[in-house]
Amino acid sequence: MIYIWVLFLFCVACERDLMSYKGEEAIYFAVQSGNSWGSEGDWPYMPYSLAEFGSILEDTLTVRIKVMITGEEKDYPRPFKVVVNPDSTTAREGVHYQALADEYILEANCSYAYIPVLLYRQPEMQTDTVTLGLKLVANDYFSLTFDEFNKMDKFTNGNVVYEQFNATMHKICMTDIMPQPKQWSIWEFGTFTPKKLNLICQKLGYTYADFQDDKKITYLQQMVISRKFSEILNQAYYDGEPILEDNGQLMWVSGCVYEQGSYPEKNK
């Protein structure tokens, strides 16, 4: 009988602790990333976000950083604060990113919000990764209890899964290196260069994302693109103003009147 009574008291205490934890109003970074066939329903939580200027033409990029709360949703908006973490930041305000707002708002009846961070392309991103560290700040509405955020078994559909990290902090990693897209046939487009793909996109109205999508850019479509783009390159060549790669070679795709790897002086 004594054993049952002690066990009862222990269970009540555990229930109270759990209720206290569930009711605690805390905030944390909840950024997820993973395999393309997954979703937020199974992607792992990440301590960083990638800002890849190499995959866009614009010189600005807005990254939306997700935060979530614990505790009950309220029927009124609540402010929360994010500041730059100098310990994990190499970016400079006004050069690499727009200054953060004094505070952000979690809307009424919501359990999450997004922090828009405006980033600026800079030349050094082509050779080095520029970082912007973010840090949540406790206020009268939200505490910080997720400095040790553990991996959850359900959320592991990604190449990188962290066992544990501090979810009160987040880092944005900025680069300007364009990787070769999935839909790039060397037979049609030759050796991949960011300059060539950017020019194709500018002249013919495509985006880097299009070349990542096998439904938008099929092999047949690649043949059509190379023919259209070769007309542009050939015309520039005939006009005496050939379009060159950064290494000085003539830019080439299938359909060009000169050989791949040629230099201007060899085609005069």
C-alpha positions, 0 to 999 in steps of 0.5 A: 500500500505504501509502495502504491502511494509513493508511486502515485505521488511520483506520477503526479509529480512527473505529470506536473513537470510535463504540464509545466514544460508544455505550458512554458512559453519559449521560442527557438529557431526551427529551420528545416532542410533535407532531401528534395523528396521530403518535406517539413514533416520529416526534414531534420532541424538545422543550425544554419541556412544556406544563402546561395547567390550562385543560383540566382541572377539578382544581387539581393536575396531574402532568407526567411528564418523560421522560429517556433514557440512552445506553450499555448497560442494566444489571441493577441500578437506577441513581440520577440527579438533577434540580434546579430551574434558577433561570435559567428558573424563575418558579415558587415551590416549595410554591406552584406545584410540589411540591419535587423528590425528592433523586434519581430511579431508572432501573430495572434493564434500562431505558433510560428513566424518568419524573420526576413533577412535581406542579404547583398551579393558581394565579390568576396562570396565567390571565394569565401563563405560570409556568415551572419549569426543570429541569436534570440533574446528572451523577453517578457513573452518568451524564454530560451530553453532550447540551448540543447536541441536534440535530434528527433527520430522522425525528422531525419530525411536529409544528408546532414542530421545533427545530434544536438545543437543550440536552437536559440542561435542560427547562422546564415552562410552566404556564397556566390558559387554556382554549381553545375545544375542537374539539367546540363548536357555537355553535348549541348552546352559544353563545359559548364561555367556560371557565366555561360548559364547566366547569359543563357538565362538572361538572353532566353528567359530561364532561371537556374531553378529551371535547369534543376527541374527535369520537367521544365528542361528536358533533353529535347528542350536543352537541344532547343536552347543550345540552338537558340543560344548558338545563334546569339554566339555566332552573331557576336562572332561574325560581328567581330565582338565574340563572347568570351569565357573568363579564361579567354576562350570563345563561349561555346554550345552545340551549333557554334561555327567554331570548335569548343575550346577555341580562342579568338585569335584562332578564328580570325 
